[in-house]
Amino acid sequence: MTPTIEQLAMQVLVTAGTAKESLYRAIATAREQHQSLELSVCHDQLLAAHKVQTQMMAKIAAEDLPVTILINHAMDTLMAVQGNYELLEALGPDWH
């Protein structure tokens, strides 16, 4: 069964939220253990969220669907987490 646009949007939201949680967990762990920041789990989750976002955008285009508040929220959430990830990655070992 093909997922609905709402299901895809929720999947983007959940996966981006999980990535955000992983990002903040990585920060806490690095601080507590005085280690470098390990972002691979967050990176993998962001890749998964972007893959679903691509499916969602393809479905919107193919079926000429309206972009709803839920879809906007999903994409905004993903973009915000991606921005946080990229900032921490850019700061490198000097992040704290």
Secondary structure, DSSP 8 states (H G I E B T S, - for coil): ----HHHHHHHHHHHHHHHHHHHHHHHHHHHHHT-----HHHHHHHHHHHHHHHHHHHHHHHHT----HHHHHHHHHHHHHHHHHHHHHHHGGG--
